[in-house]
């Protein structure tokens, strides 16, 4: 698995409706890309957003990052929407899981 974490803060003057439409379109396009596994996005109380996408491989994630419409949307994001962002990418992240299981009653 290849994990991409995108932390960002939007500019105060963005067109929120236009941003929302572009974000929804990009998410829909990402979901049909080869190697796509999952996507979730969270907004903190202070407005910071953390978006997490999971890919089957680094190559799959990089192909999505280089896809033409996605590249154009990334450029528009830098010009019109984001005050700042940080992208973290990790190949084979260390994963710890706790699968809670309900015990059967005797």
Backbone torsions as a table, in degrees:
resi	resn	phi	psi	omega
1	UNK	NA	145.0	176.0
2	UNK	-120.8	127.9	-174.5
3	UNK	-110.5	133.8	175.7
4	UNK	-123.1	124.7	177.7
5	UNK	-116.3	124.3	-177.5
6	UNK	-118.2	105.5	176.6
7	UNK	-96.2	135.3	-179.2
8	UNK	-153.7	160.9	171.8
9	UNK	-129.3	133.6	179.1
10	UNK	-84.4	154.4	172.3
11	UNK	-70.1	153.7	-179.5
12	UNK	-70.0	-24.9	-173.0
13	UNK	-99.0	18.6	-176.0
14	UNK	-74.9	158.6	171.0
15	UNK	-84.7	96.6	-173.6
16	UNK	-61.0	-35.8	179.7
17	UNK	-66.5	-44.2	178.6
18	UNK	-64.6	-42.8	178.6
19	UNK	-60.8	-47.1	-179.0
20	UNK	-59.3	-41.2	179.0
21	UNK	-64.8	-43.1	179.3
22	UNK	-66.6	-42.0	180.0
23	UNK	-62.1	-43.3	179.0
24	UNK	-64.0	-40.6	179.0
25	UNK	-64.8	-42.7	-179.7
26	UNK	-67.4	-38.7	177.6
27	UNK	-62.8	-44.1	178.7
28	UNK	-60.8	-42.3	178.9
29	UNK	-66.3	-41.3	180.0
30	UNK	-61.4	-40.5	-176.5
31	UNK	-61.9	-21.7	179.8
32	UNK	-102.4	4.8	179.0
33	UNK	-76.8	146.1	175.7
34	UNK	-57.7	133.3	176.6
35	UNK	88.5	-5.5	178.7
36	UNK	-65.8	134.5	178.3
37	UNK	-116.2	-45.5	-175.4
38	UNK	-165.1	157.7	175.1
39	UNK	-149.0	136.4	173.9
40	UNK	-145.7	150.8	179.9
41	UNK	-136.2	139.8	-177.9
42	UNK	-131.0	142.3	178.0
43	UNK	-116.0	125.5	177.9
44	UNK	-81.1	163.6	179.7
45	UNK	-57.3	-31.9	-178.0
46	UNK	-86.1	4.7	176.4
47	UNK	96.3	-10.7	177.4
48	UNK	-67.0	141.4	178.7
49	UNK	-112.9	138.0	172.3
50	UNK	-122.8	117.5	178.3
51	UNK	-112.7	132.3	-176.9
52	UNK	-121.6	124.9	173.6
53	UNK	-122.8	143.5	179.7
54	UNK	-117.4	136.2	-177.5
55	UNK	-128.8	154.8	178.8
56	UNK	-65.3	-32.5	-178.0
57	UNK	-152.2	164.7	174.5
58	UNK	-62.1	-40.1	178.9
59	UNK	-59.0	-41.8	178.7
60	UNK	-62.6	-44.3	179.6
61	UNK	-64.2	-41.8	179.8
62	UNK	-66.7	-38.1	176.9
63	UNK	-61.7	-41.5	177.1
64	UNK	-64.0	-43.1	179.1
65	UNK	-61.5	-28.0	-177.6
66	UNK	-97.9	-3.7	-179.3
67	UNK	-59.7	136.4	-169.0
68	UNK	-55.6	-50.7	-178.7
69	UNK	-66.9	-36.3	177.4
70	UNK	-64.3	-42.2	178.0
71	UNK	-61.0	-42.2	179.0
72	UNK	-64.6	-39.3	178.9
73	UNK	-68.8	-37.4	176.3
74	UNK	-60.3	-44.6	179.9
75	UNK	-63.0	-42.8	178.1
76	UNK	-63.1	-36.7	177.1
77	UNK	-60.8	-44.5	178.8
78	UNK	-65.7	-36.9	-178.1
79	UNK	-77.8	-37.9	-168.2
80	UNK	-117.4	-24.1	-168.1
81	UNK	-116.4	-41.9	-169.7
82	UNK	-93.5	133.5	169.8
83	UNK	-80.6	-36.4	178.6
84	UNK	-165.0	156.6	172.0
85	UNK	-156.4	159.8	173.6
86	UNK	-136.5	133.9	178.2
87	UNK	-113.9	127.9	176.5
88	UNK	-112.9	134.3	178.1
89	UNK	-130.7	133.9	-175.5
90	UNK	-137.6	125.0	174.5
91	UNK	-90.6	132.3	179.3
92	UNK	50.3	59.2	179.2
93	UNK	-64.1	150.0	176.3
94	UNK	-71.0	128.1	-174.5
95	UNK	-122.5	129.8	173.5
96	UNK	-119.4	132.4	179.5
97	UNK	-127.4	150.4	174.5
98	UNK	-128.9	94.3	179.8
99	UNK	-85.3	96.6	-179.5
100	UNK	-63.2	129.0	178.6
101	UNK	-123.5	134.5	177.7
102	UNK	-78.0	130.8	179.5
103	UNK	-78.9	140.1	175.1
104	UNK	-71.6	140.0	178.9
105	UNK	-77.4	137.5	-179.9
106	UNK	-68.8	NA	NA
